[in-house]
Amino acid sequence: MTPNIRAMSSQNLVNLSADKDNDEIAIVTMQRPPVNSLNLELLQALSKSLDEIAKSGFRAMILTSASPTVFSAGIDIMEMYKPDMKRAEQFWSTLQDVWLKLFESKLITAAAVNGHSPAGGCLLAMSCEYRAMVSGKYTIGLNETALGIVAPRWFMDSMLNTIPQREAEIALTTGKLFSVEEALKVGLIDEAAKDKDDAIKKCKGFIAKFDNIPPLARAVTKQKFRDSSTQWLKNNKKADLEEFLTHLKVPQVQQSLEMYIHMLKAKSNKS
């Protein structure tokens, strides 16, 4: 069935379009300059886009970025630094929802990672079934511990679904950011690409593997593999939210975030 393109929309923070060569593939492009930091508004736009895709008859989606060097810099630090707690609650709940929608999507999901992808950016990429990352001096990984933040269980589950447990434990406890070559070797990404167009081409190659597989059988099999992780969050959304909000109130966490913000400002002033 050809998707109803008229049901789709382009938003300021996320552009949603059908692939020019295959209108059964949705291209979801994050476009919050300069580095697609995940704030509440970008997450809301992603959530809405995922809902639109699910209703529009697509069989697959590719997540990518409009930035030439960054896929997503991860969670916007300013959502956690000296936060408004009502907004922080809405922010975390929306992130939970985006992860659930992407991780358990019935669609074939792929990420064309066209630049740096730390923390929440890595989470989005791992939530997809396949990742092609552009070669270069880019990094990807969950580096939350380096900021004094404990990655939630569902972040950990996403990595455990992607790389071996021992590798995941070391990566998470050290806050490791993998180079493209390291990520490929450990399985954090599936293929390296020469540029964004090549990454999208490789994503479409992965999607084509399922051309002759009944969609329902494929989707249910995927969801069964991921069910324990998604079910845990569904059963513990409130407790997970409360843990996040409590963590934000810890003085050492706020100090770590403040130091990181100062470091970013100093780095920006030098460049």
HUQUIKA-V647328 format. One record per pair of residues at least 24 apart in sequence whose C-alpha atoms are under 10 Angstrom apart, sorted by the first residue. I is the first residue (numbers start at 1). GAP is how many residues later the second one is. D is the distance in whole Angstrom. If there is no record, write none. Layout:
((I/GAP/D) (I/GAP/D))
This chain:
((1/55/10) (1/56/7) (1/57/8) (1/58/9) (2/54/9) (2/55/7) (2/56/8) (2/57/10) (3/50/9) (3/52/9) (3/53/5) (3/54/5) (3/55/6) (3/56/9) (4/49/10) (4/51/9) (4/52/5) (4/53/7) (4/54/9) (5/48/10) (5/51/7) (5/52/9) (5/53/10) (6/50/9) (7/45/7) (7/46/9) (7/48/8) (7/49/7) (7/50/10) (8/41/8) (8/43/10) (8/44/6) (8/45/8) (8/47/9) (8/48/7) (9/39/10) (9/40/8) (9/43/8) (9/44/10) (10/35/10) (10/39/9) (11/31/10) (11/34/7) (11/35/9) (11/37/10) (11/38/9) (12/29/10) (12/30/9) (12/33/8) (13/28/8) (13/29/6) (13/30/9) (13/31/9) (13/32/6) (13/33/8) (13/53/10) (14/28/7) (14/29/9) (14/30/10) (14/31/6) (14/32/7) (14/33/10) (14/34/9) (14/35/8) (14/50/10) (14/51/9) (14/52/9) (15/30/9) (15/31/9) (15/34/8) (15/49/10) (15/50/9) (15/51/9) (16/30/10) (16/33/7) (16/34/9) (16/36/9) (16/37/9) (16/45/10) (16/47/10) (17/36/10) (17/44/10) (18/35/10) (18/40/9) (18/43/9) (18/44/10) (19/42/9) (19/43/9) (19/181/10) (19/185/10) (21/183/10) (22/38/10) (22/182/9) (23/34/10) (23/35/8) (23/36/9) (23/37/10) (24/32/9) (24/33/7) (24/34/5) (24/35/6) (24/36/7) (24/37/8) (25/28/9) (25/32/9) (25/33/6) (25/34/6) (25/35/5) (25/36/5) (25/37/7) (25/82/9) (25/83/9) (25/84/9) (25/179/8) (25/182/9) (26/24/10) (26/27/7) (26/30/9) (26/31/10) (26/32/7) (26/33/8) (26/34/6) (26/35/4) (26/36/6) (26/37/9) (26/81/10) (26/83/10) (27/26/10) (27/33/9) (27/34/6) (27/35/5) (27/36/6) (27/37/7) (27/38/10) (27/83/10) (27/84/10) (27/85/10) (27/173/9) (28/25/9) (28/33/7) (28/34/6) (28/35/5) (28/36/6) (28/37/8) (28/38/10) (28/83/9) (29/33/8) (29/34/6) (29/35/5) (29/36/5) (29/37/6) (29/38/9) (29/42/9) (29/83/10) (30/33/8) (30/34/6) (30/35/5) (30/36/6) (30/37/8) (30/41/8) (30/42/8) (31/33/9) (31/34/6) (31/35/5) (31/36/7) (31/40/10) (31/41/9) (32/33/9) (32/34/8) (32/35/8) (32/40/9) (33/33/8) (33/34/7) (33/37/10) (33/39/10) (34/32/9) (34/33/7) (34/34/10) (34/35/10) (34/36/8) (34/38/10) (34/39/9) (35/30/9) (35/31/9) (35/32/7) (35/33/9) (35/34/8) (35/35/6) (35/36/7) (35/37/6) (35/38/6) (35/39/9) (35/41/10) (35/80/10) (35/81/9) (35/82/10) (36/29/8) (36/30/9) (36/31/8) (36/34/7) (36/35/7) (36/36/5) (36/37/6) (36/38/7) (36/39/9) (36/40/9) (36/81/10) (36/85/9) (37/33/10) (37/34/9) (37/35/6) (37/36/5) (37/37/5) (37/38/6) (37/39/5) (37/40/8) (37/41/10) (37/83/9) (37/84/8) (38/34/7) (38/35/8) (38/36/6) (38/37/4) (38/38/5) (38/39/9) (38/40/10) (38/41/9) (38/53/9) (38/57/9) (38/82/7) (38/83/8) (39/35/9) (39/36/6) (39/37/5) (39/38/8) (39/39/8) (39/40/6) (39/41/10) (39/49/10) (39/52/7) (39/53/10) (39/55/10) (39/56/9) (40/35/9) (40/36/9) (40/39/8) (40/47/8) (40/48/9) (40/50/8) (40/51/5) (40/52/8) (40/53/10) (40/54/7) (40/55/8) (41/50/9) (41/53/9) (42/34/10) (42/49/10) (42/52/10) (42/53/10) (43/32/10) (43/48/8) (43/49/10) (43/50/10) (43/51/6) (43/52/6) (43/53/10) (43/54/9) (43/55/7) (43/56/10) (44/46/10) (44/47/9) (44/50/7) (44/51/8) (44/53/9) (44/54/8) (45/53/10) (46/48/9) (46/49/10) (46/51/10) (46/52/7) (46/55/10) (46/56/10) (47/47/8) (47/48/9) (47/50/7) (47/51/5) (47/52/9) (47/53/10) (47/54/8) (47/55/9) (48/50/9) (49/49/10) (50/48/8) (50/51/7) (50/52/7) (50/55/9) (51/47/10) (51/50/8) (51/51/10) (53/54/9) (54/47/9) (54/51/8) (54/52/8) (54/53/8) (57/50/10) (58/49/7) (58/50/9) (59/47/8) (59/48/5) (59/49/6) (59/50/9) (59/148/9) (59/151/10) (59/152/10) (59/156/8) (60/45/10) (60/46/9) (60/47/5) (60/48/4) (60/49/6) (60/50/8) (60/144/9) (60/147/7) (60/148/10) (61/41/10) (61/44/10) (61/46/7) (61/47/6) (61/48/5) (61/49/6) (61/50/8) (61/67/9) (61/142/9) (61/143/9) (61/146/9) (62/46/9) (62/47/6) (62/48/5) (62/49/5) (62/50/7) (62/51/10) (62/66/9) (62/68/9) (62/69/9) (62/137/10) (62/138/7) (62/141/7) (62/142/8) (62/145/9) (63/46/8) (63/47/6) (63/48/5) (63/49/6) (63/50/8) (63/61/9) (63/62/8) (63/65/8) (63/68/9) (63/137/9) (63/140/10) (64/46/9) (64/47/6) (64/48/5) (64/49/6) (64/50/7) (64/51/10) (64/60/10) (64/61/9) (64/132/9) (64/135/9) (64/136/8) (65/46/9) (65/47/8) (65/48/8) (65/49/7) (65/50/8) (65/131/9) (66/48/9) (66/130/10) (67/47/8) (67/48/8) (67/49/10) (68/46/7) (68/47/7) (68/48/10) (68/127/10) (68/128/8) (69/44/10) (69/45/6) (69/46/4) (69/47/6) (69/48/10) (69/65/9) (69/67/9) (69/68/10) (69/69/8) (69/127/10) (70/43/8) (70/44/6) (70/45/4) (70/46/5) (70/47/7) (70/48/9) (70/51/9) (70/68/8) (70/69/10) (71/40/9) (71/41/8) (71/42/6) (71/43/5) (71/44/5) (71/45/6) (71/46/5) (71/47/9) (71/50/7) (71/51/9) (71/53/10) (71/54/9) (71/62/9) (71/63/10) (71/67/10) (71/69/10) (72/41/9) (72/42/9) (72/43/8) (72/44/7) (72/45/5) (72/46/7) (72/47/9) (72/48/7) (72/49/5) (72/50/8) (72/51/10) (72/52/9) (72/53/9) (72/68/10) (73/42/9) (73/43/7) (73/44/6) (73/45/6) (73/46/7) (73/47/7) (73/48/6) (73/49/9) (73/67/10) (74/42/10) (74/43/7) (74/44/6) (74/45/5) (74/46/4) (74/47/4) (74/48/7) (74/49/8) (74/50/9) (74/68/9) (74/69/10) (74/70/10) (75/43/9) (75/44/7) (75/45/5) (75/46/8) (75/48/10) (75/69/10) (76/44/9) (77/180/7) (77/181/9) (77/183/9) (77/184/8) (78/179/9) (78/180/10) (78/183/9) (80/164/10) (80/165/9) (80/167/10) (80/168/7) (80/169/9) (80/173/9) (80/174/8) (80/177/8) (81/167/8) (81/168/10) (81/172/9) (81/173/6) (81/174/9) (81/175/10) (81/176/6) (81/177/7) (81/180/9) (82/166/8) (82/167/9) (82/172/7) (82/175/9) (82/176/9) (83/162/9) (83/165/8) (83/166/9) (83/171/10) (85/160/7) (85/163/9) (85/164/10) (86/159/10) (88/153/9) (88/156/9) (88/157/7) (88/160/9) (89/152/7) (89/153/8) (89/155/9) (89/156/7) (90/151/9) (91/150/10) (92/145/10) (92/148/9) (92/149/7) (92/150/10) (92/152/8) (92/153/9) (93/144/8) (93/145/9) (93/147/9) (93/148/7) (95/25/9) (96/58/9) (96/134/10) (96/137/8) (96/138/9) (96/141/8) (96/144/9) (96/145/9) (97/136/10) (97/137/9) (97/140/10) (98/26/9) (98/29/10) (99/24/8) (99/25/7) (99/27/10) (99/28/7) (99/29/10) (99/55/9) (99/56/9) (99/59/10) (99/131/9) (99/134/10) (100/27/9) (100/54/10) (100/129/9) (100/130/6) (100/131/9) (100/133/8) (100/134/9) (101/26/9) (101/129/10) (102/24/10) (102/25/6) (102/26/7) (102/27/10) (103/24/5) (103/25/6) (103/26/8) (103/55/8) (103/119/10) (103/120/9) (103/123/8) (103/124/10) (103/126/9) (103/127/8) (104/24/9) (104/25/10) (104/115/9) (104/116/10) (104/118/8) (104/119/6) (104/120/9) (104/121/10) (104/122/7) (104/123/8) (104/125/10) (104/126/7) (105/24/10) (105/114/8) (105/115/10) (105/117/9) (105/118/8) (106/109/8) (106/110/8) (106/112/8) (106/113/5) (106/114/8) (106/115/10) (106/116/8) (106/117/8) (107/100/10) (107/108/8) (107/109/10) (107/111/9) (107/112/7) (107/115/10) (108/95/10) (108/98/9) (108/99/6) (108/100/10) (108/102/8) (108/107/9) (108/110/9) (108/111/8) (108/114/9) (109/94/9) (109/95/10) (109/97/9) (109/98/8) (110/89/10) (110/90/9) (110/92/9) (110/93/6) (110/94/8) (110/96/8) (110/97/8) (111/78/9) (111/88/8) (111/89/8) (111/91/10) (111/92/7) (112/79/10) (112/80/10) (112/81/9) (112/83/10) (112/84/7) (112/85/9) (112/86/9) (112/87/5) (112/88/6) (112/89/9) (112/90/8) (112/91/7) (112/92/10) (113/25/10) (113/27/9) (113/76/9) (113/79/9) (113/80/9) (113/82/10) (113/83/8) (113/86/7) (113/87/9) (114/24/9) (114/79/9) (114/80/10) (114/81/7) (114/82/5) (114/83/9) (114/84/10) (114/85/7) (114/86/9) (115/24/8) (115/25/9) (115/65/10) (115/80/10) (115/81/9) (116/24/6) (116/25/9) (116/61/10) (116/63/9) (116/64/10) (117/24/7) (117/25/9) (117/60/9) (117/61/10) (118/24/6) (118/25/7) (118/26/9) (118/57/10) (118/58/9) (118/59/7) (118/60/9) (119/24/6) (119/25/6) (119/26/10) (119/32/9) (119/36/9) (119/56/9) (119/57/10) (119/58/9) (120/24/9) (120/31/10) (120/35/9) (122/33/9) (122/36/9) (122/37/9) (122/55/10) (122/66/9) (123/31/9) (123/32/6) (123/33/9) (123/35/7) (123/36/8) (124/31/10) (124/34/9) (125/33/9) (125/63/9) (125/64/9) (126/29/9) (126/31/10) (126/32/6) (126/33/7) (126/34/10) (126/35/8) (126/36/7) (126/37/10) (126/62/8) (126/63/8) (127/28/9) (127/30/10) (127/31/6) (127/32/9) (127/34/9) (127/35/9) (128/30/9) (128/34/10) (129/32/10) (129/33/9) (129/60/10) (129/61/10) (129/74/10) (129/77/9) (129/78/10) (129/93/9) (130/32/9) (130/58/9) (130/59/7) (130/60/6) (130/61/9) (130/72/10) (130/73/7) (130/76/7) (130/77/9) (131/53/10) (131/56/10) (131/57/8) (131/58/5) (131/59/5) (131/60/7) (131/61/9) (131/68/8) (131/69/10) (131/71/9) (131/72/7) (131/75/9) (132/48/10) (132/52/9) (132/56/10) (132/57/6) (132/58/6) (132/59/5) (132/60/6) (132/61/6) (132/62/10) (132/63/10) (132/64/9) (132/66/9) (132/67/5) (132/68/8) (132/69/9) (132/70/7) (132/71/7) (132/74/10) (133/47/7) (133/48/10) (133/50/9) (133/51/9) (133/55/10) (133/56/7) (133/57/8) (133/58/6) (133/59/5) (133/60/6) (133/61/8) (133/62/8) (133/63/8) (133/65/9) (133/66/6) (133/67/9) (133/69/10) (133/70/10) (134/46/8) (134/57/9) (134/58/6) (134/59/5) (134/60/6) (134/61/5) (134/62/6) (134/63/9) (134/64/8) (134/65/6) (134/66/10) (135/44/9) (135/45/6) (135/46/8) (135/56/10) (135/57/6) (135/58/6) (135/59/6) (135/60/7) (135/61/10) (135/64/10) (136/43/8) (136/44/7) (136/45/9) (136/56/9) (136/57/9) (136/58/8) (136/59/9) (137/42/7) (137/43/8) (137/44/10) (138/39/9) (138/40/8) (138/41/6) (138/42/6) (138/43/10) (139/37/9) (139/38/6) (139/39/5) (139/40/5) (139/41/6) (139/42/9) (139/43/9) (139/44/8) (140/36/8) (140/37/5) (140/38/5) (140/39/7) (140/40/7) (140/42/9) (140/43/7) (140/48/8) (140/49/9) (141/27/10) (141/30/8) (141/31/8) (141/34/8) (141/35/6) (141/36/5) (141/37/6) (141/38/9) (141/42/8) (141/47/8) (142/26/9) (142/29/7) (142/30/6) (142/31/9) (142/32/9) (142/33/6) (142/34/7) (142/35/7) (142/36/9) (143/28/8) (143/29/7) (143/30/9) (143/31/7) (143/32/4) (143/33/6) (143/34/6) (143/35/10) (144/28/8) (144/29/9) (144/30/9) (144/31/6) (144/32/9) (145/26/10) (145/27/7) (145/28/6) (145/29/7) (145/30/5) (145/31/9) (146/26/9) (146/27/9) (146/28/7) (146/29/5) (146/30/8) (146/110/9) (146/114/10) (147/28/9) (147/106/8) (147/107/10) (147/108/10) (147/109/6) (147/110/6) (147/111/10) (147/112/9) (147/113/7) (148/27/10) (148/104/8) (148/105/6) (148/106/9) (148/107/9) (148/108/6) (148/109/8) (149/26/10) (149/95/10) (149/98/8) (149/99/9) (149/103/10) (149/104/7) (149/105/10) (149/107/9) (149/108/9) (150/25/10) (150/94/9) (150/97/9) (150/103/10) (151/24/10) (151/93/10) (152/81/10) (152/88/8) (152/89/10) (152/91/9) (152/92/8) (153/76/9) (153/79/9) (153/80/8) (153/87/9) (154/75/7) (154/76/8) (154/78/8) (154/79/7) (154/86/10) (155/74/10) (156/73/10) (157/69/9) (157/71/9) (157/72/6) (157/73/9) (158/68/9) (158/71/8) (158/72/10) (159/29/8) (160/28/10) (161/27/10) (161/64/9) (161/65/8) (161/68/9) (162/24/9) (162/25/7) (162/26/6) (162/27/8) (162/28/10) (163/24/6) (163/25/6) (163/26/9) (164/24/10))
